Amino acid sequence: MAPQELSSNWKKLQAKIKAEPPSKPQPKPSGALKRKASESNLKTASHPPAKKIQTHPPKNTKPQQTTTKKDHPKGKQSQNEMGNTQSSKIDPRSVLPNAGKHGVSPSLSLWAQENDISPEDLAEAYQLGLGSSGRAGSSVVPLSDQEPARPNEGLAPDISLDKAKYLALDCEMVGIGEGGHDSALARVSLVDFHGRQVYDSFVRPKARVTDWRTEYSGVSSKNMSTARTFEEVQTQVAELLKGRILVGHDVKHDLAVLLLEHPFKLIRDTAKFPGFRKYGNGRKPSLRVLAREILGVEIQTGQHSSIEDARATMLLFRKHKAAFDVDHANRYPDEAPRKLKGKPNKSKKRK
C-alpha cells in the first residue's frame, strides 16, 4: 500500500474515534476491593461498639454491678449509667460500710426513704454521724446549731415517737424546807436521739419553795403561773419513758425528784460510764466538764437549761455509743440458755 493511502486511512480512524461517545470507566481490580474491606474490618475491631447497660433491672433479681471503665474504651460514663445501675433493694452495709466515719451517702438515704426507715433507726443501726461537726450528711447537730428551746411547751406536737428508742432526761430543782437544802422538781425536759425537744414543762412544787436557786436552775416564781401540776408531769414523763432507753447524767437524782423508777438495764448514765472517769479526778465527772473536754462546748455558764443539759448528755452518749454498748453488755450479760430436760447424755459411760 502506498504511503499516501496509509496517511488518509489514519486520518479517517482518528476522526471516527473522536466521533464515538466516551466509554465507561473500567472496574478496579478485585485486589483493591479486598484491601478496602480488610481496612474497614480493622477499624471496626479497634473501636468496638459500647455495651448497653440495663438501667432498670427487673424485680427479684440481684443488684447489677456498676459498669467498669473496660466496657467504655474512652473511660467515660454517662450520668444515667453511673446512677441507675443498682437495684432499689440495696444492702446499706455494702453501700456504706464505714457509715460512722463518713456520714450518710445519697444511696443509703434513698434506700431508707424507699423502705420507710426513720433517720433515728438508720443512725442507730449503722452508727451514723457520731461526730459533732454537724456538716451536711451528718446526723448529729452540735449544740450551737440546734433549734432554740421551747420552754413549758409540754409534749412537742410535731414529733413522732413511734420508733424512738432513746430519750435523754434532765431536771431542774428548787430548794424547799428549812434553808432550802431539800430539792423539789421545778422543770423537766426530754430530748430524742437527735437532740430534738420531745417534752418540756415547768412543775409546780407541792411544798413551799424557800430557795428558787434561780442563778443555777433558771426557774423563778413567775414561771409557776403557767406551770403544770406534779401529778400531770409525772404521768406524762412515765408514759414517755416506758420501754425506752433512758440517757442521763447521774440520772438517779432526776428519777428521785420525779418519784419514778426505771429498769437499770434500760439506763445509760454518763456520770457512771468508765470511759469518762478520767475527767472526774477520782470523783464523778460533772456534765459541764464532760461537755468542755469531749464536745468542746461550754454549758452551764450561767442559768442552767434542762433542754441544753439533756442535749449535751445525748451527744456524749452518741459520741461513745459503741463503748457504752460494750460496758452495758458486760454489766448485764445475757443469761445462758437452760438445758432442756430429756434423755441422759449417751456420751457418758455406762456402769
C-alpha positions in Angstrom: 0.0 0.0 0.0 1.3 3.4 -0.9 2.2 5.8 1.9 -0.5 8.2 0.7 -3.2 5.7 1.3 -1.9 5.0 4.9 -2.0 8.6 5.7 -5.6 9.0 4.6 -6.7 5.9 6.5 -5.1 7.1 9.7 -6.9 10.4 9.5 -10.3 8.6 9.0 -9.6 6.4 12.0 -8.8 9.4 14.2 -12.0 11.2 13.1 -14.1 8.1 13.8 -12.6 7.8 17.4 -13.4 11.4 18.1 -17.0 11.0 16.9 -17.7 7.9 19.3 -19.1 8.7 22.9 -16.6 8.2 25.8 -16.6 4.6 27.1 -17.5 3.7 30.7 -14.6 3.5 33.3 -13.3 0.0 33.7 -13.9 -1.6 37.2 -10.9 -1.7 39.5 -9.1 -5.0 40.2 -10.6 -7.2 42.9 -7.4 -6.8 44.9 -8.3 -3.2 45.7 -11.8 -4.2 46.9 -10.3 -6.8 49.2 -7.8 -4.3 50.6 -10.6 -1.8 51.4 -12.7 -4.5 53.1 -9.8 -5.6 55.3 -9.1 -1.9 56.2 -12.7 -1.4 57.3 -12.6 -4.6 59.4 -9.5 -3.4 61.2 -11.2 -0.1 62.0 -14.3 -1.9 63.4 -12.2 -4.2 65.5 -10.2 -1.3 67.0 -13.4 0.6 68.0 -16.0 -1.9 69.2 -19.5 -0.6 70.0 -20.2 0.3 73.6 -22.1 -2.2 75.6 -25.6 -1.3 76.7 -26.3 -1.0 80.4 -29.6 -2.1 81.9 -30.7 0.9 83.9 -33.8 -0.6 85.4 -33.2 -4.3 86.4 -36.3 -6.5 86.8 -37.6 -7.2 90.2 -36.5 -10.2 92.3 -33.0 -10.1 90.7 -29.7 -9.4 92.3 -28.4 -5.8 92.1 -26.5 -5.2 88.9 -22.9 -4.1 89.4 -21.8 -0.7 88.1 -20.2 -0.9 84.7 -16.4 -0.5 84.8 -14.2 1.5 82.5 -13.3 -1.6 80.5 -16.8 -1.6 79.0 -16.2 2.0 77.7 -13.0 2.4 75.6 -12.9 6.2 76.2 -13.1 5.7 80.0 -16.3 7.8 80.4 -19.7 7.0 81.7 -22.9 9.0 81.4 -24.6 10.3 84.5 -27.5 8.0 84.0 -25.3 4.9 83.8 -23.5 5.8 87.0 -26.6 6.4 89.0 -29.0 3.7 87.9 -27.1 0.5 87.6 -28.1 -0.8 91.0 -31.4 -2.2 92.1 -33.6 -0.3 94.6 -33.2 -3.2 97.1 -29.7 -2.3 98.3 -28.0 -3.6 101.4 -26.8 -0.4 103.3 -23.8 -2.3 104.8 -22.5 -2.9 101.3 -23.2 0.6 100.1 -21.7 2.3 103.1 -19.6 0.0 105.3 -17.9 2.9 107.2 -21.0 5.0 107.7 -20.0 6.1 111.2 -16.9 7.9 109.7 -18.4 9.3 106.6 -22.0 10.2 107.3 -25.0 9.4 105.2 -24.4 8.6 101.5 -27.1 9.5 98.9 -27.6 5.8 98.1 -28.2 5.0 101.8 -30.6 7.9 102.2 -32.7 6.8 99.2 -32.7 3.2 100.4 -34.0 4.4 103.8 -36.8 6.5 102.2 -37.9 3.8 99.9 -38.1 1.3 102.7 -39.8 3.6 105.2 -36.9 3.7 107.7 -36.7 6.6 110.1 -33.4 8.7 110.4 -33.2 7.6 114.1 -33.3 3.9 113.3 -30.8 4.4 110.4 -28.4 6.3 112.6 -28.7 3.8 115.4 -28.3 0.7 113.1 -25.3 1.9 111.2 -23.7 4.3 113.7 -24.1 7.4 111.5 -22.9 10.9 112.4 -21.0 10.0 115.6 -19.0 13.2 115.2 -20.3 16.6 116.3 -19.4 18.7 113.3 -22.9 19.0 112.1 -21.8 19.1 108.5 -24.2 18.2 105.6 -24.7 14.5 105.7 -24.1 14.1 109.4 -27.0 13.1 111.6 -25.6 14.9 114.7 -26.2 18.6 115.1 -23.9 20.5 117.5 -25.4 22.3 120.5 -24.8 25.7 118.9 -26.8 24.8 115.8 -29.8 23.1 117.4 -33.2 24.7 117.5 -33.9 27.0 120.4 -35.7 25.5 123.4 -39.4 26.0 123.7 -40.0 26.3 127.5 -43.1 24.9 129.0 -44.4 23.6 125.7 -45.3 20.2 127.1 -45.3 17.3 124.6 -43.9 18.5 121.2 -46.8 18.4 118.7 -44.6 17.9 115.6 -42.5 14.9 116.6 -43.2 11.2 116.2 -42.0 8.8 118.8 -43.3 5.6 117.2 -39.8 4.3 116.6 -37.9 6.3 119.2 -35.7 4.1 121.3 -33.5 6.6 123.3 -34.6 9.6 125.3 -32.4 11.9 127.4 -33.8 13.4 130.6 -32.7 16.3 132.7 -34.5 18.2 135.5 -34.1 21.5 137.4 -34.7 21.6 141.1 -35.6 24.3 143.6 -35.0 24.4 147.3 -37.6 23.5 149.9 -37.6 23.1 153.6 -35.6 25.0 156.2 -32.7 26.6 154.5 -33.7 25.3 151.1 -31.5 22.3 151.4 -34.0 19.8 150.2 -34.9 19.6 146.5 -38.2 19.6 144.6 -38.9 19.3 140.9 -39.4 22.6 139.1 -38.7 21.8 135.4 -38.3 18.6 133.4 -37.0 18.2 129.8 -36.7 15.3 127.4 -34.9 15.1 124.0 -34.7 12.3 121.5 -31.8 10.6 119.9 -31.0 13.6 117.7 -31.4 16.2 120.4 -34.9 17.3 119.3 -37.1 18.6 122.0 -39.7 16.0 123.0 -41.1 17.4 126.2 -40.6 20.4 128.5 -42.6 21.7 131.3 -42.3 23.8 134.5 -43.6 21.9 137.5 -45.5 23.4 140.5 -43.8 22.1 143.7 -46.2 20.7 146.3 -44.2 22.2 149.2 -43.4 25.9 149.8 -40.2 27.0 147.9 -37.6 28.5 150.2 -34.9 28.9 147.6 -35.6 29.2 143.9 -31.9 28.8 143.1 -32.6 31.0 140.0 -28.9 31.7 139.3 -28.5 28.0 138.7 -31.9 26.5 138.0 -33.2 29.3 135.7 -36.6 28.9 137.4 -38.4 31.7 139.3 -41.7 32.3 140.9 -43.1 33.9 137.7 -42.8 30.6 135.9 -45.3 29.0 138.3 -48.3 30.8 136.8 -48.2 28.5 133.8 -46.6 25.5 135.4 -48.3 22.1 135.3 -49.0 20.0 138.4 -46.6 17.5 139.6 -49.0 14.6 139.0 -49.6 15.6 135.4 -46.0 15.9 134.6 -45.1 12.7 136.4 -47.7 10.7 134.4 -46.6 12.2 131.1 -42.9 11.5 131.7 -43.5 8.0 132.9 -45.5 7.2 129.7 -42.7 8.6 127.5 -40.0 6.6 129.3 -41.9 3.3 129.3 -40.0 0.6 127.4 -37.3 3.1 126.2 -33.6 3.5 127.0 -33.1 6.4 129.3 -29.9 8.5 128.9 -29.0 10.9 131.7 -26.2 12.3 133.8 -26.3 11.0 137.4 -29.9 10.3 136.5 -30.9 8.7 139.8 -31.4 12.3 141.2 -33.8 13.1 138.3 -35.8 10.0 138.9 -35.9 10.6 142.6 -37.5 14.1 142.3 -40.0 12.6 139.8 -40.7 9.8 142.2 -40.2 7.3 139.3 -38.2 4.1 138.8 -36.7 2.8 135.6 -35.1 -0.6 134.9 -31.4 -0.5 135.4 -30.9 -2.4 132.1 -32.6 0.5 130.3 -30.4 3.3 131.7 -27.2 4.8 130.2 -25.6 7.1 132.7 -22.8 9.4 131.5 -21.7 10.1 135.1 -21.0 6.3 135.7 -19.5 5.5 132.3 -16.0 4.1 132.9 -14.6 5.8 129.9 -15.3 9.2 131.4 -13.8 8.6 134.9 -10.5 10.2 134.0 -12.3 13.6 133.7 -13.5 13.4 137.3 -10.2 13.3 139.2 -11.4 10.3 141.2 -15.0 11.5 141.5 -17.9 11.5 139.2 -17.2 13.9 136.4 -19.6 16.9 136.0 -21.6 17.3 132.9 -20.0 20.7 132.4 -16.5 19.2 132.4 -17.5 16.4 130.0 -19.1 18.9 127.6 -16.0 21.0 127.6 -13.4 18.2 127.3 -15.3 15.9 125.0 -17.7 18.0 123.0 -15.6 21.2 123.1 -18.6 23.4 124.2 -19.3 25.4 127.3 -22.6 24.9 129.1 -23.9 25.9 132.5 -22.0 29.2 132.4 -25.0 31.0 133.9 -28.5 29.9 134.5 -28.9 26.2 133.6 -31.2 25.0 130.9 -32.5 21.4 131.2 -33.0 21.2 127.5 -29.4 22.1 126.8 -28.1 19.7 129.5 -30.3 16.9 128.1 -28.9 17.6 124.6 -25.3 17.6 125.9 -25.9 14.3 127.7 -27.3 12.7 124.5 -24.4 14.0 122.4 -21.9 12.4 124.9 -23.8 9.1 124.7 -23.9 9.1 120.9 -20.3 10.0 120.5 -19.3 7.0 122.6 -22.3 4.7 121.9 -20.2 1.7 120.9 -18.3 1.8 124.2 -21.5 2.3 126.1 -22.9 -0.8 124.5 -19.9 -2.9 125.4 -20.0 -1.7 129.0 -23.7 -2.4 129.2 -23.2 -5.9 127.8 -20.5 -6.6 130.5 -22.8 -5.3 133.2 -25.8 -7.4 132.1 -24.6 -10.4 130.2 -27.3 -12.5 128.6 -28.4 -15.5 130.6 -27.0 -18.8 129.4 -29.7 -20.9 127.8 -31.1 -23.5 130.1 -30.5 -27.2 129.4 -33.5 -29.0 128.2 -34.7 -31.9 130.3 -34.7 -35.2 128.4 -32.8 -38.3 127.9 -29.4 -38.7 129.6 -26.3 -37.9 127.5 -25.3 -41.0 125.6 -21.6 -40.0 125.8 -21.5 -40.8 129.5 -20.0 -44.2 130.3 -22.5 -46.8 131.3 -21.7 -48.6 134.5 
